[in-house]
Amino acid sequence: MKNDQNFKNSNNLTGFMKLQGVKGTTDFYPQEREVWNYLANKFRGMALKYGFLEVETPAFENLSTLCEKEGEEIKGQIFTLEKRSNEQLGLRFDITVPCARMFVAKQKEIPKPAKWFYITRMWRYEQPQKGRLREFYQFGVELFGSDKIDADAQIISLIIDSFKSLGLAEKDFCIKINDRDLLEGLLEEMKIKNITETITVIDKIAKISEKDFIAELEKLGIKQETIIALDKLLRAKDISKIKTDNAKARLGLEKVKAILELLKDKKEYVEFDLSCARGLAYYTGTVFEGYDRDGKYRALCGGGRYDKMIEMFGGMSEPACGFGIGFTTVQLLLEEKNLIPSSDLGVDYFIVTMDDKFKNYAINVAQKLQAQYRADYDIMGRAFKKQI
């Protein structure tokens, strides 16, 4: 009897326990979903205006495919599914990899340039924090087939116009642009040997203190005088003052200048920033990130050029570039700026019935109105006053 009573008490406690959603995920009630739809519709509309076509990929991929781009170290951030037979699958943590796989599958028959966009969700197993969730939504594009700087400039322009369509202005955000050839060439010129590791540290410059930044460079064996010179160089914002004799750096410098020239009509939204590094190893040229002007939030977006990606997946050599915009951080910024539109969840017409005998007539009126409007009638059997 005592055990039975404990079991009953246990069940009662369970009944009172509040069901909890998974940490780092979001429930979308009608109001929240309305905001999501607003963002998605704005992004979709602008992408279509720029000639991009919408694609979608499965939520999960072969684990080996997901690890191809960033190596085995990414495994710790992938939600892996239970292994069945010889299959080991994982939820996608971005969509560039699935899009690359899709492109390789039909590379010969797809007209170039292939301009794709997506508005979908991804998953990363990591510690949730403000602006960063385990399940998150992203608007992004992949542009395959053009090695011209026009492609880089076009996708940056698309980002700017997308943010502007949400009501954000010059005072609210900026796009920081750099080039991996420029940065790597300058590091070579400074006789820095472990370039990849150094770029990883540079990518964190805005997130750590100057003391920690210097300490991490010292761990790489970089001399004090070189660190001082590098720190000064990274804080230079005037591209005209960058001088170099390194061939790779000159190539990157000319690319950035040419892109800025193509974006001169939007120059107030774009800044040259040599510390913009995008630590991911697969970038081969232009890199950029978008930030709010006050620096309150994580990056609003990020992207660049990755011309070796298709070869990495077994395709023929094909230039590529793209970006991703996270919904979460953009929404935080819009809320701060009071740019989220007021809710409009109600119907246009609601048919009130005086008596239950008029219900069929109310249904008929509602159906006629629904051809053009949002219309409803009472399905609760409520009294007239309650309907009002």
BALOBA-1460 file (C-alpha; in Angstrom, 3 decimals):
// residues 388
<rec num="1" residu="m" x="0.000" y="0.000" z="0.000"/>
<rec num="2" residu="k" x="2.816" y="2.381" z="0.839"/>
<rec num="3" residu="n" x="4.430" y="1.855" z="-2.581"/>
<rec num="4" residu="d" x="1.043" y="2.370" z="-4.270"/>
<rec num="5" residu="q" x="0.592" y="5.655" z="-2.400"/>
<rec num="6" residu="n" x="4.065" y="6.824" z="-3.423"/>
<rec num="7" residu="f" x="3.222" y="5.982" z="-7.022"/>
<rec num="8" residu="k" x="-0.008" y="8.020" z="-6.801"/>
<rec num="9" residu="n" x="1.824" y="10.962" z="-5.264"/>
<rec num="10" residu="s" x="4.430" y="10.728" z="-7.988"/>
<rec num="11" residu="n" x="1.728" y="10.852" z="-10.656"/>
<rec num="12" residu="n" x="0.115" y="13.872" z="-9.004"/>
<rec num="13" residu="l" x="3.440" y="15.702" z="-8.997"/>
<rec num="14" residu="t" x="3.944" y="14.832" z="-12.642"/>
<rec num="15" residu="g" x="0.529" y="16.199" z="-13.426"/>
<rec num="16" residu="f" x="1.435" y="19.537" z="-11.879"/>
<rec num="17" residu="m" x="4.814" y="19.744" z="-13.581"/>
<rec num="18" residu="k" x="4.941" y="22.279" z="-16.363"/>
<rec num="19" residu="l" x="6.021" y="20.893" z="-19.711"/>
<rec num="20" residu="q" x="9.257" y="22.496" z="-20.804"/>
<rec num="21" residu="g" x="10.380" y="23.169" z="-24.381"/>
<rec num="22" residu="v" x="13.933" y="22.256" z="-25.342"/>
<rec num="23" residu="k" x="16.488" y="24.861" z="-24.305"/>
<rec num="24" residu="g" x="17.529" y="27.091" z="-27.195"/>
<rec num="25" residu="t" x="14.358" y="26.640" z="-29.237"/>
<rec num="26" residu="t" x="11.352" y="28.919" z="-29.851"/>
<rec num="27" residu="d" x="7.615" y="28.281" z="-29.767"/>
<rec num="28" residu="f" x="5.807" y="30.371" z="-32.358"/>
<rec num="29" residu="y" x="2.362" y="31.380" z="-31.126"/>
<rec num="30" residu="p" x="0.240" y="33.317" z="-33.656"/>
<rec num="31" residu="q" x="1.773" y="36.694" z="-32.714"/>
<rec num="32" residu="e" x="5.330" y="35.359" z="-32.931"/>
<rec num="33" residu="r" x="4.626" y="33.585" z="-36.193"/>
<rec num="34" residu="e" x="3.171" y="36.769" z="-37.640"/>
<rec num="35" residu="v" x="6.519" y="38.503" z="-37.015"/>
<rec num="36" residu="w" x="8.349" y="35.542" z="-38.566"/>
<rec num="37" residu="n" x="6.113" y="35.751" z="-41.639"/>
<rec num="38" residu="y" x="6.755" y="39.485" z="-41.888"/>
<rec num="39" residu="l" x="10.532" y="38.944" z="-41.971"/>
<rec num="40" residu="a" x="10.284" y="35.998" z="-44.366"/>
<rec num="41" residu="n" x="8.015" y="37.870" z="-46.776"/>
<rec num="42" residu="k" x="10.327" y="40.892" z="-46.849"/>
<rec num="43" residu="f" x="13.411" y="38.736" z="-47.457"/>
<rec num="44" residu="r" x="11.676" y="36.564" z="-50.055"/>
<rec num="45" residu="g" x="10.340" y="39.569" z="-51.939"/>
<rec num="46" residu="m" x="13.764" y="41.214" z="-52.149"/>
<rec num="47" residu="a" x="15.520" y="38.010" z="-53.240"/>
<rec num="48" residu="l" x="13.002" y="37.535" z="-56.048"/>
<rec num="49" residu="k" x="13.539" y="41.142" z="-57.171"/>
<rec num="50" residu="y" x="17.252" y="40.347" z="-57.518"/>
<rec num="51" residu="g" x="16.538" y="37.304" z="-59.676"/>
<rec num="52" residu="f" x="17.155" y="34.598" z="-57.057"/>
<rec num="53" residu="l" x="15.040" y="31.427" z="-57.028"/>
<rec num="54" residu="e" x="13.924" y="29.626" z="-53.873"/>
<rec num="55" residu="v" x="15.262" y="26.188" z="-52.939"/>
<rec num="56" residu="e" x="14.877" y="23.822" z="-49.989"/>
<rec num="57" residu="t" x="16.881" y="20.819" z="-48.811"/>
<rec num="58" residu="p" x="16.165" y="17.959" z="-46.373"/>
<rec num="59" residu="a" x="16.608" y="18.752" z="-42.669"/>
<rec num="60" residu="f" x="19.199" y="16.002" z="-42.302"/>
<rec num="61" residu="e" x="22.220" y="14.904" z="-44.340"/>
<rec num="62" residu="n" x="24.831" y="12.185" z="-44.170"/>
<rec num="63" residu="l" x="27.145" y="13.095" z="-41.298"/>
<rec num="64" residu="s" x="30.183" y="12.757" z="-43.568"/>
<rec num="65" residu="t" x="28.681" y="15.369" z="-45.919"/>
<rec num="66" residu="l" x="28.067" y="17.822" z="-43.093"/>
<rec num="67" residu="c" x="31.649" y="17.437" z="-41.849"/>
<rec num="68" residu="e" x="33.196" y="17.875" z="-45.291"/>
<rec num="69" residu="k" x="33.291" y="21.663" z="-45.136"/>
<rec num="70" residu="e" x="34.539" y="22.277" z="-41.598"/>
<rec num="71" residu="g" x="36.197" y="18.986" z="-40.671"/>
<rec num="72" residu="e" x="35.739" y="16.611" z="-37.755"/>
<rec num="73" residu="e" x="35.777" y="19.433" z="-35.167"/>
<rec num="74" residu="i" x="32.254" y="20.439" z="-36.233"/>
<rec num="75" residu="k" x="30.833" y="17.082" z="-35.060"/>
<rec num="76" residu="g" x="30.409" y="18.397" z="-31.521"/>
<rec num="77" residu="q" x="27.920" y="21.005" z="-32.786"/>
<rec num="78" residu="i" x="25.835" y="18.651" z="-34.937"/>
<rec num="79" residu="f" x="22.629" y="17.061" z="-33.683"/>
<rec num="80" residu="t" x="23.273" y="13.479" z="-34.793"/>
<rec num="81" residu="l" x="20.469" y="10.993" z="-35.336"/>
<rec num="82" residu="e" x="20.534" y="7.420" z="-34.065"/>
<rec num="83" residu="k" x="22.683" y="5.283" z="-36.331"/>
<rec num="84" residu="r" x="20.642" y="2.814" z="-38.377"/>
<rec num="85" residu="s" x="22.351" y="0.127" z="-40.436"/>
<rec num="86" residu="n" x="25.328" y="1.851" z="-42.113"/>
<rec num="87" residu="e" x="23.695" y="5.293" z="-42.117"/>
<rec num="88" residu="q" x="24.917" y="8.049" z="-39.795"/>
<rec num="89" residu="l" x="22.807" y="11.166" z="-40.242"/>
<rec num="90" residu="g" x="22.800" y="14.631" z="-38.705"/>
<rec num="91" residu="l" x="20.625" y="17.755" z="-38.758"/>
<rec num="92" residu="r" x="22.063" y="20.471" z="-40.995"/>
<rec num="93" residu="f" x="23.875" y="23.288" z="-39.153"/>
<rec num="94" residu="d" x="23.881" y="25.499" z="-42.234"/>
<rec num="95" residu="i" x="22.540" y="25.103" z="-45.748"/>
<rec num="96" residu="t" x="25.584" y="25.975" z="-47.862"/>
<rec num="97" residu="v" x="26.694" y="22.330" z="-47.701"/>
<rec num="98" residu="p" x="23.310" y="20.873" z="-48.791"/>
<rec num="99" residu="c" x="23.053" y="23.484" z="-51.562"/>
<rec num="100" residu="a" x="26.547" y="22.580" z="-52.788"/>
<rec num="101" residu="r" x="25.526" y="18.916" z="-52.847"/>
<rec num="102" residu="m" x="22.378" y="19.807" z="-54.820"/>
<rec num="103" residu="f" x="24.364" y="21.887" z="-57.284"/>
<rec num="104" residu="v" x="26.971" y="19.165" z="-57.896"/>
<rec num="105" residu="a" x="24.185" y="16.646" z="-58.613"/>
<rec num="106" residu="k" x="22.986" y="18.698" z="-61.620"/>
<rec num="107" residu="q" x="25.998" y="20.918" z="-62.267"/>
<rec num="108" residu="k" x="26.173" y="20.330" z="-66.028"/>
<rec num="109" residu="e" x="22.513" y="21.066" z="-66.718"/>
<rec num="110" residu="i" x="21.955" y="24.034" z="-64.386"/>
<rec num="111" residu="p" x="22.157" y="27.410" z="-66.229"/>
<rec num="112" residu="k" x="24.865" y="29.707" z="-64.853"/>
<rec num="113" residu="p" x="24.867" y="31.730" z="-62.793"/>
<rec num="114" residu="a" x="22.674" y="29.682" z="-60.468"/>
<rec num="115" residu="k" x="21.114" y="32.165" z="-58.051"/>
<rec num="116" residu="w" x="19.393" y="30.375" z="-55.183"/>
<rec num="117" residu="f" x="17.899" y="31.578" z="-51.926"/>
<rec num="118" residu="y" x="16.343" y="29.863" z="-48.935"/>
<rec num="119" residu="i" x="14.380" y="30.744" z="-45.818"/>
<rec num="120" residu="t" x="14.589" y="27.785" z="-43.498"/>
<rec num="121" residu="r" x="15.740" y="26.417" z="-40.167"/>
<rec num="122" residu="m" x="19.040" y="24.941" z="-38.983"/>
<rec num="123" residu="w" x="20.301" y="23.323" z="-35.794"/>
<rec num="124" residu="r" x="23.531" y="23.626" z="-33.779"/>
<rec num="125" residu="y" x="24.220" y="21.852" z="-30.505"/>
<rec num="126" residu="e" x="25.741" y="24.642" z="-28.422"/>
<rec num="127" residu="q" x="25.071" y="26.779" z="-25.371"/>
<rec num="128" residu="p" x="22.157" y="29.119" z="-26.130"/>
<rec num="129" residu="q" x="22.708" y="32.831" z="-25.546"/>
<rec num="130" residu="k" x="21.098" y="36.092" z="-26.588"/>
<rec num="131" residu="g" x="20.807" y="36.127" z="-30.366"/>
<rec num="132" residu="r" x="22.075" y="32.549" z="-30.707"/>
<rec num="133" residu="l" x="19.776" y="29.526" z="-30.466"/>
<rec num="134" residu="r" x="20.080" y="25.788" z="-31.005"/>
<rec num="135" residu="e" x="17.284" y="25.845" z="-33.560"/>
<rec num="136" residu="f" x="17.355" y="28.975" z="-35.674"/>
<rec num="137" residu="y" x="16.020" y="30.409" z="-38.920"/>
<rec num="138" residu="q" x="18.060" y="31.928" z="-41.678"/>
<rec num="139" residu="f" x="17.594" y="33.774" z="-44.936"/>
<rec num="140" residu="g" x="20.497" y="33.234" z="-47.265"/>
<rec num="141" residu="v" x="21.668" y="32.944" z="-50.842"/>
<rec num="142" residu="e" x="24.136" y="30.832" z="-52.798"/>
<rec num="143" residu="l" x="25.371" y="32.171" z="-56.136"/>
<rec num="144" residu="f" x="27.209" y="29.590" z="-58.269"/>
<rec num="145" residu="g" x="29.022" y="30.205" z="-61.544"/>
<rec num="146" residu="s" x="30.362" y="33.777" z="-61.516"/>
<rec num="147" residu="d" x="33.935" y="34.685" z="-60.581"/>
<rec num="148" residu="k" x="33.284" y="38.388" z="-61.215"/>
<rec num="149" residu="i" x="33.212" y="40.943" z="-58.428"/>
<rec num="150" residu="d" x="29.763" y="41.913" z="-59.724"/>
<rec num="151" residu="a" x="28.450" y="38.792" z="-57.974"/>
<rec num="152" residu="d" x="30.023" y="39.790" z="-54.643"/>
<rec num="153" residu="a" x="28.696" y="43.335" z="-54.967"/>
<rec num="154" residu="q" x="25.224" y="42.106" z="-55.902"/>
<rec num="155" residu="i" x="24.753" y="39.897" z="-52.852"/>
<rec num="156" residu="i" x="25.991" y="42.666" z="-50.541"/>
<rec num="157" residu="s" x="23.549" y="45.042" z="-52.225"/>
<rec num="158" residu="l" x="20.782" y="42.481" z="-51.661"/>
<rec num="159" residu="i" x="21.580" y="42.417" z="-47.932"/>
<rec num="160" residu="i" x="21.455" y="46.211" z="-47.715"/>
<rec num="161" residu="d" x="18.151" y="46.449" z="-49.569"/>
<rec num="162" residu="s" x="16.688" y="43.628" z="-47.460"/>
<rec num="163" residu="f" x="17.524" y="45.476" z="-44.241"/>
<rec num="164" residu="k" x="16.222" y="48.737" z="-45.685"/>
<rec num="165" residu="s" x="12.922" y="47.035" z="-46.572"/>
<rec num="166" residu="l" x="12.523" y="46.311" z="-42.841"/>
<rec num="167" residu="g" x="12.851" y="50.019" z="-42.053"/>
<rec num="168" residu="l" x="16.514" y="49.927" z="-40.974"/>
<rec num="169" residu="a" x="18.598" y="52.919" z="-42.046"/>
<rec num="170" residu="e" x="22.230" y="53.998" z="-42.308"/>
<rec num="171" residu="k" x="22.287" y="54.911" z="-38.616"/>
<rec num="172" residu="d" x="21.167" y="51.389" z="-37.686"/>
<rec num="173" residu="f" x="23.529" y="48.976" z="-39.469"/>
<rec num="174" residu="c" x="26.644" y="48.645" z="-41.601"/>
<rec num="175" residu="i" x="28.328" y="45.937" z="-43.686"/>
<rec num="176" residu="k" x="32.035" y="45.418" z="-42.966"/>
<rec num="177" residu="i" x="33.979" y="44.105" z="-45.952"/>
<rec num="178" residu="n" x="37.439" y="42.602" z="-46.400"/>
<rec num="179" residu="d" x="39.243" y="40.069" z="-48.592"/>
<rec num="180" residu="r" x="41.083" y="36.924" z="-47.519"/>
<rec num="181" residu="d" x="43.778" y="37.415" z="-50.164"/>
<rec num="182" residu="l" x="44.432" y="40.907" z="-48.825"/>
<rec num="183" residu="l" x="44.616" y="39.759" z="-45.211"/>
<rec num="184" residu="e" x="46.719" y="36.672" z="-45.920"/>
<rec num="185" residu="g" x="49.082" y="38.635" z="-48.162"/>
<rec num="186" residu="l" x="49.635" y="41.267" z="-45.482"/>
<rec num="187" residu="l" x="50.333" y="38.548" z="-42.888"/>
<rec num="188" residu="e" x="52.834" y="36.948" z="-45.283"/>
<rec num="189" residu="e" x="54.488" y="40.328" z="-45.731"/>
<rec num="190" residu="m" x="54.847" y="40.578" z="-41.951"/>
<rec num="191" residu="k" x="56.613" y="37.164" z="-41.934"/>
<rec num="192" residu="i" x="53.837" y="35.539" z="-39.904"/>
<rec num="193" residu="k" x="53.984" y="31.791" z="-40.554"/>
<rec num="194" residu="n" x="50.880" y="30.256" z="-38.929"/>
<rec num="195" residu="i" x="48.448" y="32.313" z="-41.006"/>
<rec num="196" residu="t" x="45.306" y="30.194" z="-40.541"/>
<rec num="197" residu="e" x="45.619" y="30.238" z="-36.750"/>
<rec num="198" residu="t" x="46.345" y="33.974" z="-36.803"/>
<rec num="199" residu="i" x="43.212" y="34.651" z="-38.854"/>
<rec num="200" residu="t" x="41.190" y="32.633" z="-36.330"/>
<rec num="201" residu="v" x="42.452" y="34.985" z="-33.596"/>
<rec num="202" residu="i" x="41.813" y="38.083" z="-35.740"/>
<rec num="203" residu="d" x="38.226" y="36.911" z="-36.262"/>
<rec num="204" residu="k" x="37.719" y="37.235" z="-32.488"/>
<rec num="205" residu="i" x="39.154" y="40.763" z="-32.182"/>
<rec num="206" residu="a" x="35.749" y="42.385" z="-31.583"/>
<rec num="207" residu="k" x="34.709" y="39.752" z="-29.028"/>
<rec num="208" residu="i" x="37.766" y="39.776" z="-26.724"/>
<rec num="209" residu="s" x="39.790" y="42.434" z="-24.940"/>
<rec num="210" residu="e" x="42.936" y="43.885" z="-26.480"/>
<rec num="211" residu="k" x="44.933" y="42.197" z="-23.716"/>
<rec num="212" residu="d" x="43.476" y="38.775" z="-24.572"/>
<rec num="213" residu="f" x="43.950" y="39.430" z="-28.283"/>
<rec num="214" residu="i" x="47.655" y="40.129" z="-27.778"/>
<rec num="215" residu="a" x="47.984" y="37.111" z="-25.468"/>
<rec num="216" residu="e" x="46.504" y="34.753" z="-28.069"/>
<rec num="217" residu="l" x="48.869" y="36.065" z="-30.753"/>
<rec num="218" residu="e" x="51.793" y="35.577" z="-28.368"/>
<rec num="219" residu="k" x="50.761" y="31.944" z="-27.914"/>
<rec num="220" residu="l" x="51.258" y="31.537" z="-31.669"/>
<rec num="221" residu="g" x="54.871" y="32.643" z="-31.294"/>
<rec num="222" residu="i" x="54.427" y="36.024" z="-32.983"/>
<rec num="223" residu="k" x="56.990" y="38.597" z="-31.880"/>
<rec num="224" residu="q" x="55.917" y="41.600" z="-29.802"/>
<rec num="225" residu="e" x="56.902" y="44.198" z="-32.411"/>
<rec num="226" residu="t" x="54.970" y="42.270" z="-35.082"/>
<rec num="227" residu="i" x="51.891" y="42.105" z="-32.843"/>
<rec num="228" residu="i" x="51.997" y="45.869" z="-32.288"/>
<rec num="229" residu="a" x="52.308" y="46.503" z="-36.024"/>
<rec num="230" residu="l" x="49.485" y="44.037" z="-36.798"/>
<rec num="231" residu="d" x="47.180" y="45.536" z="-34.162"/>
<rec num="232" residu="k" x="47.705" y="49.003" z="-35.638"/>
<rec num="233" residu="l" x="47.125" y="47.704" z="-39.174"/>
<rec num="234" residu="l" x="43.881" y="45.956" z="-38.250"/>
<rec num="235" residu="r" x="42.423" y="49.154" z="-36.820"/>
<rec num="236" residu="a" x="43.028" y="51.138" z="-40.022"/>
<rec num="237" residu="k" x="39.689" y="51.956" z="-41.688"/>
<rec num="238" residu="d" x="40.912" y="53.997" z="-44.656"/>
<rec num="239" residu="i" x="41.567" y="51.581" z="-47.526"/>
<rec num="240" residu="s" x="43.556" y="54.237" z="-49.414"/>
<rec num="241" residu="k" x="46.215" y="54.061" z="-46.706"/>
<rec num="242" residu="i" x="46.849" y="50.327" z="-47.132"/>
<rec num="243" residu="k" x="50.189" y="49.938" z="-48.922"/>
<rec num="244" residu="t" x="51.763" y="46.603" z="-49.821"/>
<rec num="245" residu="d" x="54.355" y="44.962" z="-52.078"/>
<rec num="246" residu="n" x="52.849" y="41.491" z="-51.658"/>
<rec num="247" residu="a" x="51.222" y="40.247" z="-54.884"/>
<rec num="248" residu="k" x="48.405" y="38.388" z="-53.107"/>
<rec num="249" residu="a" x="47.640" y="41.396" z="-50.920"/>
<rec num="250" residu="r" x="47.581" y="43.736" z="-53.926"/>
<rec num="251" residu="l" x="45.131" y="41.409" z="-55.687"/>
<rec num="252" residu="g" x="42.825" y="41.410" z="-52.667"/>
<rec num="253" residu="l" x="43.149" y="45.161" z="-52.248"/>
<rec num="254" residu="e" x="42.085" y="45.795" z="-55.839"/>
<rec num="255" residu="k" x="39.095" y="43.479" z="-55.448"/>
<rec num="256" residu="v" x="37.841" y="45.294" z="-52.369"/>
<rec num="257" residu="k" x="38.292" y="48.690" z="-54.041"/>
<rec num="258" residu="a" x="36.395" y="47.475" z="-57.116"/>
<rec num="259" residu="i" x="33.498" y="46.127" z="-55.021"/>
<rec num="260" residu="l" x="33.281" y="49.373" z="-53.079"/>
<rec num="261" residu="e" x="33.138" y="51.230" z="-56.399"/>
<rec num="262" residu="l" x="30.222" y="49.050" z="-57.545"/>
<rec num="263" residu="l" x="28.480" y="49.807" z="-54.246"/>
<rec num="264" residu="k" x="29.144" y="53.557" z="-54.327"/>
<rec num="265" residu="d" x="25.399" y="54.299" z="-54.412"/>
<rec num="266" residu="k" x="25.181" y="52.472" z="-51.070"/>
<rec num="267" residu="k" x="28.543" y="53.587" z="-49.705"/>
<rec num="268" residu="e" x="27.023" y="54.899" z="-46.482"/>
<rec num="269" residu="y" x="26.159" y="51.294" z="-45.552"/>
<rec num="270" residu="v" x="29.558" y="49.720" z="-46.313"/>
<rec num="271" residu="e" x="32.850" y="49.949" z="-44.407"/>
<rec num="272" residu="f" x="36.284" y="48.518" z="-45.160"/>
<rec num="273" residu="d" x="37.479" y="46.571" z="-42.130"/>
<rec num="274" residu="l" x="40.709" y="44.562" z="-42.287"/>
<rec num="275" residu="s" x="39.796" y="42.730" z="-39.051"/>
<rec num="276" residu="c" x="36.725" y="41.193" z="-40.732"/>
<rec num="277" residu="a" x="38.169" y="37.720" z="-41.169"/>
<rec num="278" residu="r" x="35.336" y="35.145" z="-41.109"/>
<rec num="279" residu="g" x="37.334" y="32.402" z="-39.383"/>
<rec num="280" residu="l" x="35.906" y="29.601" z="-41.509"/>
<rec num="281" residu="a" x="38.691" y="28.088" z="-43.575"/>
<rec num="282" residu="y" x="36.818" y="27.670" z="-46.848"/>
<rec num="283" residu="y" x="36.565" y="31.380" z="-47.756"/>
<rec num="284" residu="t" x="38.811" y="32.222" z="-50.705"/>
<rec num="285" residu="g" x="38.215" y="35.922" z="-51.397"/>
<rec num="286" residu="t" x="35.705" y="38.546" z="-50.332"/>
<rec num="287" residu="v" x="34.398" y="38.266" z="-46.762"/>
<rec num="288" residu="f" x="31.845" y="40.497" z="-45.054"/>
<rec num="289" residu="e" x="29.683" y="40.775" z="-41.956"/>
<rec num="290" residu="g" x="26.776" y="43.018" z="-41.004"/>
<rec num="291" residu="y" x="26.479" y="44.670" z="-37.577"/>
<rec num="292" residu="d" x="24.220" y="47.091" z="-35.784"/>
<rec num="293" residu="r" x="25.920" y="50.484" z="-35.475"/>
<rec num="294" residu="d" x="25.860" y="50.435" z="-31.665"/>
<rec num="295" residu="g" x="27.550" y="47.032" z="-31.467"/>
<rec num="296" residu="k" x="24.916" y="45.661" z="-29.088"/>
<rec num="297" residu="y" x="24.271" y="42.397" z="-30.907"/>
<rec num="298" residu="r" x="26.012" y="39.530" z="-32.616"/>
<rec num="299" residu="a" x="26.575" y="39.737" z="-36.356"/>
<rec num="300" residu="l" x="23.343" y="40.315" z="-38.278"/>
<rec num="301" residu="c" x="24.722" y="38.472" z="-41.290"/>
<rec num="302" residu="g" x="27.908" y="37.055" z="-42.752"/>
<rec num="303" residu="g" x="29.204" y="35.695" z="-46.011"/>
<rec num="304" residu="g" x="31.752" y="35.878" z="-48.754"/>
<rec num="305" residu="r" x="33.337" y="33.982" z="-51.628"/>
<rec num="306" residu="y" x="34.156" y="30.261" z="-51.507"/>
<rec num="307" residu="d" x="35.433" y="29.232" z="-54.931"/>
<rec num="308" residu="k" x="36.714" y="25.789" z="-53.838"/>
<rec num="309" residu="m" x="33.468" y="24.584" z="-52.296"/>
<rec num="310" residu="i" x="32.083" y="22.735" z="-55.324"/>
<rec num="311" residu="e" x="35.372" y="20.945" z="-55.962"/>
<rec num="312" residu="m" x="35.365" y="19.912" z="-52.301"/>
<rec num="313" residu="f" x="32.155" y="17.987" z="-52.983"/>
<rec num="314" residu="g" x="33.445" y="16.302" z="-56.124"/>
<rec num="315" residu="g" x="32.094" y="18.752" z="-58.686"/>
<rec num="316" residu="m" x="33.905" y="20.587" z="-61.461"/>
<rec num="317" residu="s" x="35.631" y="23.821" z="-60.512"/>
<rec num="318" residu="e" x="32.933" y="26.476" z="-60.067"/>
<rec num="319" residu="p" x="33.142" y="29.888" z="-58.375"/>
<rec num="320" residu="a" x="30.614" y="30.587" z="-55.634"/>
<rec num="321" residu="c" x="29.625" y="33.199" z="-53.088"/>
<rec num="322" residu="g" x="26.764" y="33.756" z="-50.675"/>
<rec num="323" residu="f" x="25.540" y="34.901" z="-47.281"/>
<rec num="324" residu="g" x="23.274" y="34.045" z="-44.371"/>
<rec num="325" residu="i" x="21.076" y="36.376" z="-42.280"/>
<rec num="326" residu="g" x="19.867" y="35.131" z="-38.906"/>
<rec num="327" residu="f" x="16.268" y="35.934" z="-37.985"/>
<rec num="328" residu="t" x="16.935" y="36.042" z="-34.238"/>
<rec num="329" residu="t" x="19.446" y="38.902" z="-34.135"/>
<rec num="330" residu="v" x="17.630" y="40.921" z="-36.810"/>
<rec num="331" residu="q" x="14.405" y="40.673" z="-34.815"/>
<rec num="332" residu="l" x="16.170" y="41.890" z="-31.648"/>
<rec num="333" residu="l" x="17.391" y="44.951" z="-33.549"/>
<rec num="334" residu="l" x="13.965" y="45.635" z="-35.071"/>
<rec num="335" residu="e" x="12.324" y="45.416" z="-31.645"/>
<rec num="336" residu="e" x="14.843" y="47.882" z="-30.222"/>
<rec num="337" residu="k" x="14.121" y="50.306" z="-33.066"/>
<rec num="338" residu="n" x="10.336" y="49.825" z="-32.749"/>
<rec num="339" residu="l" x="10.189" y="48.575" z="-36.333"/>
<rec num="340" residu="i" x="8.029" y="45.497" z="-35.747"/>
<rec num="341" residu="p" x="4.627" y="46.269" z="-37.306"/>
<rec num="342" residu="s" x="1.548" y="46.157" z="-35.082"/>
<rec num="343" residu="s" x="-0.289" y="42.846" z="-34.944"/>
<rec num="344" residu="d" x="-3.062" y="42.198" z="-37.448"/>
<rec num="345" residu="l" x="-4.433" y="38.784" z="-36.436"/>
<rec num="346" residu="g" x="-8.135" y="39.554" z="-36.588"/>
<rec num="347" residu="v" x="-10.491" y="38.833" z="-39.470"/>
<rec num="348" residu="d" x="-11.837" y="41.523" z="-41.777"/>
<rec num="349" residu="y" x="-15.471" y="40.496" z="-41.165"/>
<rec num="350" residu="f" x="-17.125" y="38.594" z="-38.335"/>
<rec num="351" residu="i" x="-20.748" y="37.565" z="-38.846"/>
<rec num="352" residu="v" x="-22.804" y="37.831" z="-35.655"/>
<rec num="353" residu="t" x="-25.990" y="35.762" z="-35.401"/>
<rec num="354" residu="m" x="-29.003" y="36.796" z="-33.305"/>
<rec num="355" residu="d" x="-30.274" y="33.237" z="-33.055"/>
<rec num="356" residu="d" x="-29.035" y="29.742" z="-33.868"/>
<rec num="357" residu="k" x="-31.624" y="29.470" z="-36.655"/>
<rec num="358" residu="f" x="-29.585" y="32.005" z="-38.658"/>
<rec num="359" residu="k" x="-26.402" y="29.891" z="-38.556"/>
<rec num="360" residu="n" x="-26.738" y="28.519" z="-42.093"/>
<rec num="361" residu="y" x="-27.192" y="32.030" z="-43.417"/>
<rec num="362" residu="a" x="-24.105" y="33.179" z="-41.486"/>
<rec num="363" residu="i" x="-22.105" y="30.316" z="-43.000"/>
<rec num="364" residu="n" x="-23.235" y="31.298" z="-46.487"/>
<rec num="365" residu="v" x="-22.288" y="34.956" z="-45.959"/>
<rec num="366" residu="a" x="-18.885" y="33.975" z="-44.513"/>
<rec num="367" residu="q" x="-18.093" y="31.730" z="-47.479"/>
<rec num="368" residu="k" x="-18.922" y="34.476" z="-49.955"/>
<rec num="369" residu="l" x="-16.756" y="36.970" z="-48.090"/>
<rec num="370" residu="q" x="-13.878" y="34.454" z="-47.854"/>
<rec num="371" residu="a" x="-13.467" y="34.666" z="-51.625"/>
<rec num="372" residu="q" x="-11.777" y="38.064" z="-51.069"/>
<rec num="373" residu="y" x="-11.442" y="38.676" z="-47.349"/>
<rec num="374" residu="r" x="-10.710" y="37.055" z="-44.018"/>
<rec num="375" residu="a" x="-14.129" y="36.196" z="-42.608"/>
<rec num="376" residu="d" x="-15.533" y="34.053" z="-39.798"/>
<rec num="377" residu="y" x="-18.671" y="33.426" z="-37.767"/>
<rec num="378" residu="d" x="-19.337" y="32.126" z="-34.269"/>
<rec num="379" residu="i" x="-18.734" y="28.370" z="-33.947"/>
<rec num="380" residu="m" x="-19.079" y="28.331" z="-30.138"/>
<rec num="381" residu="g" x="-22.841" y="28.722" z="-29.917"/>
<rec num="382" residu="r" x="-22.454" y="31.855" z="-27.822"/>
<rec num="383" residu="a" x="-25.125" y="34.400" z="-26.976"/>
<rec num="384" residu="f" x="-25.350" y="37.606" z="-28.993"/>
<rec num="385" residu="k" x="-23.562" y="39.740" z="-26.368"/>
<rec num="386" residu="k" x="-20.697" y="37.257" z="-26.105"/>
<rec num="387" residu="q" x="-20.249" y="37.308" z="-29.886"/>
<rec num="388" residu="i" x="-20.053" y="41.099" z="-29.858"/>
